[in-house]
Amino acid sequence: MKYAFASLPALTLALALPLSLALPLTAHAQTAKPEAKTAPAAKPKPKLARSAAKAVEEVTPIDDHPDVTLEDAELEIAKKVYIGHIPCELGASVQITPSRREGFFIVQTRNNRFNMHPVASRTGAIRLEDPKRGALWLQLGNKSMLMSQKLGLRLADECTSPEQVTFADQMKKNPPRSLLEPETPAGPPSTRN
């Protein structure tokens, strides 16, 4: 019985040659992608000038939040919102105008525009929110502020309408009673021996 050990390298070569030729073809088949029709490259849109972008934004309607229904209490809050041009610190300002829909307001700063509606607050502060864009207008007796809840910062602070300026002056002249003071003045101190 003859064994073909001597021809083992030849057998290995005979098997290895077809495999070595087939491997590049399978690798190419796996990486080859079907040719897709390429559309002509679209020209990038030219960027609008800032004044043109602002003009487009001003005439573009804002979503009126059709899913939000205001209750009577919220409509009463809306009656207390100061409207008009309200100056703020650092030369900023906020413009508040009533929206077409009752109880809604358009609140604008230099770079932002929000459609807000009143929300009841536990503290009694007047609060307007735009939940879609994550903005909040908080109106206190002596000042107001516009905050971005998404960004976690104030967009405008120390905003004061004429009514708030008057209220702040009255607070300076007649400061409110401190919470730490007792309600009734204490009598003379008792003397103990």
PASEBA-1860 file (N, C-alpha, C; in nm, 3 decimals):
! residues 193
1> MKYAFASL> 0.082/-0.115/0.000/0.000/0.000/0.000/0.088/0.124/0.000 ~ 0.060/0.205/-0.095/0.140/0.323/-0.110/0.061/0.443/-0.062 ~ 0.128/0.518/0.014/0.064/0.642/0.061/0.119/0.760/-0.018 ~ 0.041/0.856/-0.034/0.081/0.969/-0.115/0.129/1.084/-0.028 ~ 0.207/1.051/0.073/0.259/1.158/0.160/0.353/1.250/0.083 ~ 0.417/1.195/-0.011/0.511/1.275/-0.087/0.438/1.381/-0.169 ~ 0.316/1.353/-0.206/0.243/1.449/-0.288/0.154/1.542/-0.206 ~ 0.169/1.539/-0.075/0.089/1.626/0.012/0.110/1.774/-0.019
9> PALTLALA> 0.230/1.823/-0.040/0.244/1.963/-0.079/0.176/1.993/-0.211 ~ 0.179/1.899/-0.301/0.114/1.922/-0.429/-0.037/1.928/-0.411 ~ -0.091/1.842/-0.323/-0.234/1.842/-0.294/-0.274/1.972/-0.227 ~ -0.193/2.019/-0.133/-0.221/2.144/-0.065/-0.220/2.259/-0.164 ~ -0.125/2.257/-0.254/-0.117/2.361/-0.355/-0.238/2.356/-0.448 ~ -0.282/2.235/-0.481/-0.395/2.219/-0.572/-0.523/2.272/-0.508 ~ -0.539/2.254/-0.375/-0.657/2.305/-0.306/-0.645/2.455/-0.276 ~ -0.526/2.498/-0.246/-0.506/2.637/-0.206/-0.519/2.732/-0.324
17> LPLSLALP> -0.482/2.690/-0.443/-0.486/2.778/-0.558/-0.628/2.821/-0.592 ~ -0.724/2.732/-0.603/-0.860/2.779/-0.633/-0.918/2.865/-0.520 ~ -0.886/2.832/-0.395/-0.936/2.912/-0.282/-0.876/3.052/-0.285 ~ -0.749/3.062/-0.314/-0.686/3.194/-0.315/-0.741/3.279/-0.427 ~ -0.783/3.218/-0.536/-0.843/3.294/-0.645/-0.986/3.334/-0.612 ~ -1.056/3.253/-0.535/-1.197/3.280/-0.504/-1.212/3.385/-0.393 ~ -1.119/3.392/-0.301/-1.132/3.487/-0.188/-1.141/3.632/-0.232 ~ -1.056/3.681/-0.319/-1.071/3.821/-0.360/-1.206/3.847/-0.428
25> LTAHAQTA> -1.258/3.748/-0.499/-1.387/3.767/-0.565/-1.500/3.778/-0.463 ~ -1.495/3.694/-0.357/-1.601/3.702/-0.255/-1.588/3.830/-0.174 ~ -1.467/3.873/-0.147/-1.448/3.998/-0.073/-1.500/4.114/-0.156 ~ -1.477/4.110/-0.286/-1.526/4.217/-0.372/-1.678/4.214/-0.380 ~ -1.736/4.095/-0.384/-1.882/4.082/-0.392/-1.947/4.137/-0.266 ~ -1.882/4.119/-0.150/-1.940/4.168/-0.024/-1.931/4.319/-0.015 ~ -1.827/4.378/-0.067/-1.811/4.522/-0.054/-1.868/4.599/-0.171 ~ -1.896/4.530/-0.280/-1.949/4.600/-0.397/-2.091/4.646/-0.368
33> KPEAKTAP> -2.119/4.768/-0.405/-2.252/4.825/-0.383/-2.316/4.842/-0.519 ~ -2.447/4.823/-0.522/-2.511/4.845/-0.651/-2.498/4.991/-0.690 ~ -2.479/5.013/-0.814/-2.464/5.150/-0.861/-2.597/5.222/-0.850 ~ -2.594/5.332/-0.779/-2.716/5.411/-0.762/-2.710/5.527/-0.858 ~ -2.826/5.565/-0.902/-2.830/5.681/-0.988/-2.806/5.803/-0.902 ~ -2.711/5.879/-0.939/-2.679/5.998/-0.861/-2.747/6.118/-0.924 ~ -2.819/6.187/-0.840/-2.886/6.308/-0.887/-2.783/6.419/-0.894 ~ -2.804/6.511/-0.980/-2.708/6.623/-0.984/-2.709/6.694/-0.849
41> AAKPKPKL> -2.594/6.733/-0.806/-2.581/6.797/-0.674/-2.663/6.925/-0.671 ~ -2.747/6.934/-0.565/-2.831/7.053/-0.549/-2.744/7.168/-0.501 ~ -2.770/7.284/-0.555/-2.696/7.400/-0.512/-2.743/7.440/-0.373 ~ -2.651/7.467/-0.281/-2.694/7.508/-0.148/-2.770/7.640/-0.156 ~ -2.875/7.648/-0.072/-2.954/7.770/-0.070/-2.871/7.883/-0.010 ~ -2.877/7.998/-0.069/-2.801/8.109/-0.011/-2.863/8.148/0.123 ~ -2.777/8.182/0.216/-2.823/8.219/0.349/-2.885/8.358/0.342 ~ -3.004/8.369/0.405/-3.074/8.498/0.404/-3.004/8.598/0.494
49> ARSAAKAV> -3.012/8.721/0.456/-2.959/8.827/0.541/-3.045/8.832/0.667 ~ -2.988/8.881/0.775/-3.058/8.882/0.903/-3.189/8.960/0.894 ~ -3.190/9.073/0.824/-3.312/9.152/0.813/-3.417/9.077/0.732 ~ -3.375/9.003/0.630/-3.470/8.925/0.549/-3.526/8.809/0.631 ~ -3.440/8.742/0.708/-3.485/8.631/0.792/-3.586/8.681/0.896 ~ -3.561/8.798/0.952/-3.654/8.854/1.051/-3.788/8.887/0.986 ~ -3.785/8.942/0.865/-3.908/8.976/0.794/-3.990/8.850/0.764 ~ -3.922/8.742/0.724/-3.991/8.616/0.697/-4.052/8.562/0.826
57> EEVTPIDD> -3.978/8.568/0.936/-4.028/8.517/1.063/-4.150/8.594/1.111 ~ -4.151/8.725/1.089/-4.262/8.806/1.137/-4.392/8.778/1.063 ~ -4.384/8.740/0.936/-4.507/8.711/0.862/-4.544/8.564/0.865 ~ -4.456/8.478/0.915/-4.486/8.336/0.926/-4.574/8.314/1.048 ~ -4.691/8.253/1.030/-4.778/8.232/1.147/-4.718/8.131/1.244 ~ -4.744/8.154/1.370/-4.698/8.063/1.475/-4.811/7.966/1.504 ~ -4.776/7.842/1.536/-4.877/7.743/1.573/-4.956/7.796/1.692 ~ -5.087/7.794/1.681/-5.173/7.849/1.786/-5.200/7.750/1.900
65> HPDVTLED> -5.131/7.641/1.905/-5.154/7.538/2.007/-5.302/7.500/2.011 ~ -5.355/7.441/1.904/-5.497/7.409/1.902/-5.537/7.309/2.010 ~ -5.440/7.235/2.063/-5.472/7.137/2.166/-5.484/7.200/2.305 ~ -5.450/7.328/2.321/-5.456/7.396/2.450/-5.589/7.470/2.461 ~ -5.664/7.439/2.563/-5.790/7.508/2.591/-5.775/7.582/2.722 ~ -5.796/7.712/2.719/-5.781/7.793/2.840/-5.909/7.791/2.922 ~ -5.893/7.778/3.051/-6.007/7.782/3.143/-6.030/7.926/3.186 ~ -6.139/7.949/3.257/-6.174/8.085/3.301/-6.065/8.147/3.385
73> AELEIAKK> -6.005/8.070/3.475/-5.899/8.122/3.562/-5.780/8.169/3.479 ~ -5.745/8.094/3.375/-5.632/8.132/3.290/-5.665/8.254/3.204 ~ -5.790/8.267/3.163/-5.831/8.386/3.088/-5.827/8.510/3.178 ~ -5.854/8.494/3.308/-5.842/8.605/3.404/-5.696/8.645/3.421 ~ -5.607/8.547/3.423/-5.464/8.576/3.432/-5.420/8.655/3.309 ~ -5.472/8.619/3.193/-5.434/8.686/3.067/-5.468/8.834/3.071 ~ -5.572/8.871/3.144/-5.611/9.012/3.152/-5.508/9.096/3.229 ~ -5.423/9.032/3.308/-5.325/9.103/3.391/-5.187/9.114/3.325
81> VYIGHIPC> -5.171/9.055/3.208/-5.041/9.057/3.140/-5.017/9.196/3.083 ~ -4.897/9.250/3.110/-4.859/9.379/3.054/-4.823/9.358/2.907 ~ -4.878/9.441/2.820/-4.847/9.428/2.678/-4.774/9.553/2.630 ~ -4.709/9.540/2.516/-4.635/9.651/2.459/-4.486/9.626/2.465 ~ -4.412/9.734/2.445/-4.265/9.729/2.446/-4.218/9.740/2.591 ~ -4.145/9.641/2.638/-4.098/9.639/2.777/-3.945/9.635/2.775 ~ -3.880/9.744/2.822/-3.733/9.746/2.825/-3.679/9.655/2.935 ~ -3.562/9.599/2.909/-3.497/9.508/3.003/-3.354/9.555/3.026
89> ELGASVQI> -3.282/9.484/3.113/-3.144/9.521/3.142/-3.055/9.492/3.021 ~ -2.940/9.554/3.019/-2.837/9.536/2.917/-2.887/9.572/2.777 ~ -2.980/9.665/2.769/-3.028/9.712/2.639/-3.125/9.619/2.568 ~ -3.160/9.510/2.630/-3.256/9.417/2.569/-3.398/9.470/2.588 ~ -3.489/9.413/2.514/-3.630/9.448/2.531/-3.717/9.332/2.486 ~ -3.842/9.336/2.530/-3.939/9.233/2.495/-4.063/9.304/2.443 ~ -4.119/9.252/2.337/-4.243/9.305/2.281/-4.352/9.200/2.303 ~ -4.459/9.238/2.372/-4.569/9.146/2.398/-4.693/9.200/2.329
97> TPSRREGF> -4.750/9.118/2.242/-4.873/9.157/2.172/-4.976/9.046/2.185 ~ -5.103/9.082/2.198/-5.207/8.978/2.203/-5.213/8.903/2.071 ~ -5.236/8.775/2.080/-5.247/8.691/1.961/-5.391/8.698/1.909 ~ -5.415/8.637/1.795/-5.552/8.632/1.741/-5.645/8.557/1.834 ~ -5.593/8.457/1.899/-5.673/8.373/1.988/-5.676/8.434/2.127 ~ -5.793/8.441/2.187/-5.808/8.503/2.318/-5.723/8.433/2.423 ~ -5.649/8.513/2.502/-5.567/8.461/2.609/-5.426/8.424/2.567 ~ -5.395/8.428/2.439/-5.263/8.394/2.390/-5.187/8.521/2.355
105> FIVQTRNN> -5.054/8.515/2.366/-4.969/8.631/2.343/-4.849/8.591/2.258 ~ -4.803/8.686/2.176/-4.677/8.667/2.103/-4.573/8.748/2.178 ~ -4.471/8.679/2.226/-4.362/8.741/2.303/-4.238/8.735/2.216 ~ -4.181/8.854/2.186/-4.066/8.861/2.097/-3.950/8.931/2.164 ~ -3.831/8.877/2.139/-3.707/8.946/2.171/-3.634/8.964/2.038 ~ -3.514/9.009/2.044/-3.439/9.033/1.921/-3.427/8.907/1.836 ~ -3.399/8.792/1.897/-3.373/8.671/1.822/-3.478/8.562/1.839 ~ -3.578/8.584/1.921/-3.674/8.478/1.952/-3.817/8.530/1.941
113> RFNMHPVA> -3.905/8.437/1.909/-4.048/8.468/1.898/-4.126/8.349/1.952 ~ -4.211/8.374/2.050/-4.284/8.267/2.116/-4.434/8.294/2.114 ~ -4.514/8.188/2.107/-4.658/8.197/2.122/-4.690/8.141/2.260 ~ -4.731/8.228/2.352/-4.745/8.187/2.491/-4.889/8.198/2.539 ~ -4.919/8.118/2.639/-5.050/8.123/2.703/-5.032/8.118/2.854 ~ -5.129/8.173/2.929/-5.116/8.177/3.074/-5.130/8.038/3.137 ~ -5.056/8.022/3.246/-5.060/7.900/3.326/-5.072/7.942/3.472 ~ -5.162/7.881/3.544/-5.180/7.915/3.686/-5.054/7.878/3.764
121> SRTGAIRL> -5.016/7.965/3.857/-4.900/7.936/3.940/-4.941/7.938/4.087 ~ -4.871/7.864/4.169/-4.903/7.857/4.312/-4.866/7.986/4.383 ~ -4.768/8.058/4.329/-4.719/8.178/4.398/-4.801/8.302/4.366 ~ -4.887/8.295/4.265/-4.964/8.412/4.226/-4.895/8.495/4.121 ~ -4.774/8.459/4.083/-4.703/8.532/3.976/-4.774/8.502/3.843 ~ -4.769/8.597/3.753/-4.828/8.577/3.621/-4.725/8.501/3.538 ~ -4.768/8.390/3.483/-4.678/8.299/3.414/-4.734/8.267/3.276 ~ -4.655/8.293/3.173/-4.690/8.255/3.036/-4.591/8.150/2.989
129> EDPKRGAL> -4.640/8.051/2.916/-4.553/7.944/2.870/-4.573/7.916/2.721 ~ -4.465/7.876/2.657/-4.468/7.819/2.523/-4.408/7.680/2.538 ~ -4.492/7.579/2.565/-4.437/7.446/2.593/-4.367/7.383/2.473 ~ -4.408/7.420/2.353/-4.347/7.363/2.233/-4.202/7.406/2.217 ~ -4.173/7.532/2.246/-4.037/7.584/2.231/-3.964/7.594/2.364 ~ -4.031/7.560/2.474/-3.965/7.558/2.604/-3.931/7.695/2.659 ~ -4.024/7.790/2.647/-3.999/7.925/2.696/-4.099/7.961/2.805 ~ -4.059/8.054/2.892/-4.140/8.095/3.006/-4.125/8.245/3.027
137> WLQLGNKS> -4.237/8.317/3.039/-4.239/8.459/3.075/-4.295/8.466/3.215 ~ -4.220/8.521/3.307/-4.262/8.532/3.446/-4.275/8.679/3.480 ~ -4.396/8.721/3.518/-4.424/8.861/3.548/-4.454/8.875/3.697 ~ -4.366/8.944/3.767/-4.384/8.972/3.910/-4.434/9.115/3.925 ~ -4.454/9.159/4.047/-4.502/9.294/4.070/-4.402/9.400/4.026 ~ -4.272/9.376/4.048/-4.172/9.479/4.021/-4.082/9.452/3.900 ~ -4.089/9.333/3.840/-4.007/9.303/3.722/-4.059/9.177/3.653 ~ -4.010/9.155/3.534/-4.044/9.035/3.457/-3.917/8.977/3.398
145> MLMSQKLG> -3.925/8.851/3.355/-3.810/8.787/3.291/-3.858/8.683/3.191 ~ -3.779/8.664/3.087/-3.805/8.564/2.984/-3.697/8.458/2.994 ~ -3.740/8.332/3.011/-3.643/8.223/3.030/-3.662/8.114/2.926 ~ -3.552/8.051/2.889/-3.555/7.934/2.802/-3.533/7.812/2.890 ~ -3.637/7.731/2.903/-3.624/7.611/2.985/-3.540/7.507/2.914 ~ -3.541/7.507/2.782/-3.458/7.411/2.706/-3.310/7.441/2.724 ~ -3.274/7.571/2.717/-3.134/7.609/2.731/-3.092/7.628/2.875 ~ -3.190/7.647/2.964/-3.160/7.668/3.105/-3.098/7.803/3.134
153> LRLADECT> -3.144/7.908/3.062/-3.091/8.041/3.088/-3.197/8.147/3.065 ~ -3.167/8.267/3.113/-3.258/8.380/3.097/-3.227/8.450/2.965 ~ -3.330/8.470/2.885/-3.313/8.541/2.759/-3.322/8.691/2.778 ~ -3.402/8.734/2.877/-3.416/8.876/2.911/-3.449/8.883/3.059 ~ -3.384/8.975/3.131/-3.404/8.986/3.275/-3.424/9.133/3.313 ~ -3.481/9.152/3.430/-3.506/9.288/3.482/-3.589/9.370/3.382 ~ -3.689/9.308/3.323/-3.778/9.378/3.231/-3.885/9.448/3.314 ~ -3.908/9.576/3.286/-4.003/9.653/3.367/-4.095/9.736/3.280
161> SPEQVTFA> -4.223/9.713/3.297/-4.324/9.796/3.231/-4.343/9.920/3.318 ~ -4.410/10.023/3.269/-4.433/10.142/3.352/-4.504/10.109/3.484 ~ -4.599/10.016/3.480/-4.669/9.976/3.603/-4.573/9.911/3.703 ~ -4.478/9.833/3.653/-4.383/9.766/3.741/-4.283/9.866/3.800 ~ -4.247/9.967/3.724/-4.157/10.072/3.776/-4.226/10.143/3.892 ~ -4.354/10.175/3.877/-4.431/10.241/3.983/-4.439/10.151/4.106 ~ -4.465/10.023/4.085/-4.475/9.927/4.196/-4.340/9.917/4.270 ~ -4.230/9.912/4.194/-4.097/9.902/4.256/-4.066/10.027/4.339
169> DQMKKNPP> -4.105/10.145/4.289/-4.084/10.269/4.366/-4.164/10.266/4.495 ~ -4.287/10.218/4.490/-4.369/10.208/4.611/-4.307/10.111/4.712 ~ -4.248/10.004/4.662/-4.183/9.907/4.751/-4.063/9.970/4.821 ~ -3.993/10.060/4.751/-3.878/10.126/4.814/-3.923/10.222/4.922 ~ -4.032/10.294/4.895/-4.084/10.391/4.992/-4.151/10.322/5.110 ~ -4.225/10.218/5.086/-4.296/10.143/5.190/-4.259/9.996/5.179 ~ -4.144/9.959/5.231/-4.102/9.819/5.215/-4.200/9.725/5.286 ~ -4.222/9.608/5.229/-4.313/9.512/5.292/-4.254/9.461/5.423
177> RSLLEPET> -4.343/9.418/5.510/-4.302/9.366/5.640/-4.222/9.238/5.620 ~ -4.117/9.225/5.695/-4.032/9.107/5.687/-4.108/8.986/5.740 ~ -4.082/8.873/5.682/-4.145/8.750/5.728/-4.096/8.709/5.866 ~ -3.982/8.762/5.907/-3.924/8.726/6.036/-3.979/8.813/6.150 ~ -4.045/8.923/6.115/-4.103/9.009/6.219/-4.232/8.948/6.270 ~ -4.259/8.963/6.401/-4.388/8.913/6.452/-4.501/9.000/6.400 ~ -4.623/8.943/6.395/-4.737/9.017/6.342/-4.776/9.132/6.432 ~ -4.777/9.110/6.560/-4.812/9.217/6.653/-4.685/9.257/6.727
185> PAGPPSTR> -4.668/9.386/6.747/-4.546/9.426/6.820/-4.548/9.366/6.960 ~ -4.433/9.323/6.999/-4.420/9.262/7.133/-4.426/9.373/7.239 ~ -4.482/9.338/7.351/-4.490/9.434/7.464/-4.354/9.454/7.525 ~ -4.349/9.530/7.636/-4.218/9.551/7.700/-4.161/9.418/7.745 ~ -4.031/9.407/7.740/-3.970/9.279/7.780/-4.002/9.251/7.927 ~ -4.030/9.128/7.955/-4.060/9.092/8.094/-3.930/9.086/8.171 ~ -3.942/9.119/8.297/-3.824/9.119/8.384/-3.835/8.998/8.474 ~ -3.733/8.921/8.477/-3.728/8.805/8.565/-3.617/8.824/8.667
193> N> -3.640/8.777/8.782/-3.538/8.783/8.886/-3.471/8.653/8.903
END
